[in-house]
Amino acid sequence: MIINILIFVAGVIVGALVARNNQEEVNKVVEEAKELAAKAEAELKELKAKTKKPTTKRGRKPAVKKK
């Protein structure tokens, strides 16, 4: 348990140092990710609008009386 916590903390520290040294690249990647996310959301909305089916009212069938 303690080893997992230490590995996590070390990973965060190393990640922060690497990100600090490559700040311009990190910002570029973040902007690209935002653009791609916006495009994906727009396409998803478009697909949902195309595939939306009209709702039909479904009810129970009346019981058949036996004679």
Distance bins in CASP14 RR format, pairs under 12 A and 6 or more apart:
PFRMAT RR
TARGET T0000
AUTHOR 0000-0000-0000
RMODE 2
METHOD distances of the structure
MODEL  1
1 7 0 0 0 0 0 1 0 0 0 0 0
1 8 0 0 0 0 0 1 0 0 0 0 0
2 8 0 0 0 0 0 1 0 0 0 0 0
2 9 0 0 0 0 0 1 0 0 0 0 0
3 9 0 0 0 0 0 1 0 0 0 0 0
3 10 0 0 0 0 0 1 0 0 0 0 0
4 10 0 0 0 0 0 1 0 0 0 0 0
4 11 0 0 0 0 0 1 0 0 0 0 0
5 11 0 0 0 0 0 1 0 0 0 0 0
5 12 0 0 0 0 0 1 0 0 0 0 0
6 12 0 0 0 0 0 1 0 0 0 0 0
6 13 0 0 0 0 0 1 0 0 0 0 0
7 13 0 0 0 0 0 1 0 0 0 0 0
7 14 0 0 0 0 0 1 0 0 0 0 0
8 14 0 0 0 0 0 1 0 0 0 0 0
8 15 0 0 0 0 0 1 0 0 0 0 0
9 15 0 0 0 0 0 1 0 0 0 0 0
9 16 0 0 0 0 0 1 0 0 0 0 0
10 16 0 0 0 0 0 1 0 0 0 0 0
10 17 0 0 0 0 0 1 0 0 0 0 0
11 17 0 0 0 0 1 0 0 0 0 0 0
11 18 0 0 0 0 1 0 0 0 0 0 0
11 19 0 0 0 0 0 1 0 0 0 0 0
12 18 0 0 0 0 0 1 0 0 0 0 0
12 19 0 0 0 0 0 1 0 0 0 0 0
13 19 0 0 0 0 0 1 0 0 0 0 0
13 20 0 0 0 0 0 1 0 0 0 0 0
14 20 0 0 0 0 0 1 0 0 0 0 0
14 21 0 0 0 0 0 1 0 0 0 0 0
15 21 0 0 0 0 1 0 0 0 0 0 0
15 22 0 0 0 0 1 0 0 0 0 0 0
15 26 0 0 0 0 0 1 0 0 0 0 0
16 22 0 0 0 0 0 1 0 0 0 0 0
16 23 0 0 0 0 0 1 0 0 0 0 0
16 26 0 0 0 0 0 1 0 0 0 0 0
17 23 0 0 0 0 0 1 0 0 0 0 0
18 25 0 0 0 0 0 1 0 0 0 0 0
18 26 0 0 0 0 1 0 0 0 0 0 0
19 25 0 0 0 0 1 0 0 0 0 0 0
19 26 1 0 1 0 0 0 0 0 0 0 0
19 27 0 0 0 0 1 0 0 0 0 0 0
19 29 0 0 0 0 0 1 0 0 0 0 0
19 30 0 0 0 0 0 1 0 0 0 0 0
20 26 0 0 0 0 1 0 0 0 0 0 0
20 27 0 0 0 0 0 1 0 0 0 0 0
22 28 0 0 0 0 1 0 0 0 0 0 0
22 29 0 0 0 0 1 0 0 0 0 0 0
22 30 0 0 0 0 0 1 0 0 0 0 0
23 29 0 0 0 0 0 1 0 0 0 0 0
23 30 0 0 0 0 0 1 0 0 0 0 0
24 30 0 0 0 0 0 1 0 0 0 0 0
24 31 0 0 0 0 0 1 0 0 0 0 0
25 31 0 0 0 0 0 1 0 0 0 0 0
25 32 0 0 0 0 0 1 0 0 0 0 0
26 32 0 0 0 0 0 1 0 0 0 0 0
26 33 0 0 0 0 0 1 0 0 0 0 0
27 33 0 0 0 0 0 1 0 0 0 0 0
27 34 0 0 0 0 0 1 0 0 0 0 0
28 34 0 0 0 0 0 1 0 0 0 0 0
28 35 0 0 0 0 0 1 0 0 0 0 0
29 35 0 0 0 0 0 1 0 0 0 0 0
29 36 0 0 0 0 0 1 0 0 0 0 0
30 36 0 0 0 0 0 1 0 0 0 0 0
30 37 0 0 0 0 0 1 0 0 0 0 0
31 37 0 0 0 0 0 1 0 0 0 0 0
31 38 0 0 0 0 0 1 0 0 0 0 0
32 38 0 0 0 0 0 1 0 0 0 0 0
32 39 0 0 0 0 0 1 0 0 0 0 0
33 39 0 0 0 0 0 1 0 0 0 0 0
33 40 0 0 0 0 0 1 0 0 0 0 0
34 40 0 0 0 0 0 1 0 0 0 0 0
34 41 0 0 0 0 0 1 0 0 0 0 0
35 41 0 0 0 0 0 1 0 0 0 0 0
35 42 0 0 0 0 0 1 0 0 0 0 0
36 42 0 0 0 0 0 1 0 0 0 0 0
36 43 0 0 0 0 0 1 0 0 0 0 0
37 43 0 0 0 0 0 1 0 0 0 0 0
37 44 0 0 0 0 0 1 0 0 0 0 0
38 44 0 0 0 0 0 1 0 0 0 0 0
38 45 0 0 0 0 0 1 0 0 0 0 0
39 45 0 0 0 0 0 1 0 0 0 0 0
39 46 0 0 0 0 0 1 0 0 0 0 0
40 46 0 0 0 0 0 1 0 0 0 0 0
40 47 0 0 0 0 0 1 0 0 0 0 0
41 47 0 0 0 0 0 1 0 0 0 0 0
41 48 0 0 0 0 0 1 0 0 0 0 0
42 48 0 0 0 0 0 1 0 0 0 0 0
42 49 0 0 0 0 0 1 0 0 0 0 0
43 49 0 0 0 0 0 1 0 0 0 0 0
43 50 0 0 0 0 0 1 0 0 0 0 0
44 50 0 0 0 0 0 1 0 0 0 0 0
44 51 0 0 0 0 0 1 0 0 0 0 0
45 51 0 0 0 0 0 1 0 0 0 0 0
45 52 0 0 0 0 0 1 0 0 0 0 0
46 52 0 0 0 0 0 1 0 0 0 0 0
END
